[in-house]
Amino acid sequence: MAVASQQTRLRLRQNLARESHEWGPVYSMVMTGAAEFTAEIHDRMPVILTADDEAQWTSGTPEEAFALCRPWAGAITIDRTGESWVRRS
């Protein structure tokens, strides 16, 4: 799922990225509950930060960073693909 906004420059924050023998490139993201627009697809979504949130996320207290873990309230465009993210045997 690709997430974008026409009004705001967004950043998806990756916490961990590495190479996996089983899956290839893998990563971990901070997740939160689904936004209204994404709930039909999944019950959660990545935390999305604006450029204005970045200092609070990287330099704030844990409590201040956690306060940013909320569903996105802005406009979102969802581009569905036909590719499954699950490997089938």
C-alpha positions as CSV (number, residue, x, y, z in Angstrom):
1,M,0.0,0.0,0.0
2,A,1.4,3.4,-0.9
3,V,0.3,6.3,1.2
4,A,0.5,9.9,0.1
5,S,-1.0,13.3,0.7
6,Q,-1.2,16.2,-1.8
7,Q,-1.4,18.8,1.0
8,T,1.5,17.8,3.3
9,R,4.9,16.4,2.8
10,L,4.8,13.1,4.7
11,R,7.5,10.9,6.1
12,L,7.2,7.2,6.9
13,R,9.7,6.4,9.6
14,Q,11.6,3.1,9.4
15,N,13.0,1.8,12.6
16,L,14.9,-1.2,11.4
17,A,16.0,-2.4,8.0
18,R,18.0,-5.5,7.2
19,E,18.5,-8.2,4.7
20,S,16.8,-11.6,5.4
21,H,17.8,-14.9,3.8
22,E,14.1,-16.0,3.8
23,W,12.4,-12.7,2.6
24,G,15.1,-10.5,1.1
25,P,15.0,-6.8,2.3
26,V,12.9,-6.5,5.5
27,Y,12.0,-3.6,7.7
28,S,10.0,-2.7,10.8
29,M,7.7,0.3,11.1
30,V,5.9,1.9,14.0
31,M,2.2,1.1,13.6
32,T,-1.0,2.7,15.0
33,G,-4.7,2.1,14.6
34,A,-6.2,2.6,11.1
35,A,-7.3,6.0,9.8
36,E,-10.9,6.2,8.7
37,F,-9.8,6.0,5.0
38,T,-7.6,2.9,5.6
39,A,-9.8,0.9,7.9
40,E,-11.5,-0.9,4.9
41,I,-8.1,-2.4,4.1
42,H,-6.5,-3.0,7.5
43,D,-7.1,-2.3,11.2
44,R,-3.7,-0.6,11.5
45,M,-1.3,1.6,9.5
46,P,2.2,3.1,9.8
47,V,2.6,6.2,11.9
48,I,2.9,9.1,9.5
49,L,4.7,12.2,10.5
50,T,4.8,15.6,8.9
51,A,8.1,17.5,8.7
52,D,6.9,19.6,11.6
53,D,6.7,16.5,13.8
54,E,10.2,15.3,13.1
55,A,12.0,17.1,15.9
56,Q,9.4,15.9,18.5
57,W,9.9,12.4,17.1
58,T,13.7,12.3,17.2
59,S,14.5,14.7,20.0
60,G,11.5,14.7,22.3
61,T,10.8,12.6,25.3
62,P,9.4,9.1,24.9
63,E,6.0,10.5,25.9
64,E,6.2,13.3,23.3
65,A,7.1,10.7,20.6
66,F,4.3,8.4,21.7
67,A,1.8,11.2,21.4
68,L,2.6,11.3,17.6
69,C,1.5,7.6,17.3
70,R,-2.0,8.2,16.1
71,P,-4.0,7.5,13.0
72,W,-3.4,10.0,10.2
73,A,-6.1,12.6,10.0
74,G,-5.2,14.2,6.7
75,A,-6.2,13.2,3.1
76,I,-4.7,9.9,1.9
77,T,-4.5,8.3,-1.5
78,I,-4.3,4.5,-1.5
79,D,-2.7,2.8,-4.5
80,R,-3.5,-0.9,-4.3
81,T,-1.3,-3.4,-6.1
82,G,-2.0,-6.9,-7.2
83,E,1.1,-8.2,-5.5
84,S,0.6,-10.1,-2.2
85,W,3.1,-9.2,0.6
86,V,2.7,-12.8,1.8
87,R,4.9,-15.5,0.2
88,R,2.9,-18.5,-0.9
89,S,4.6,-21.9,-0.9
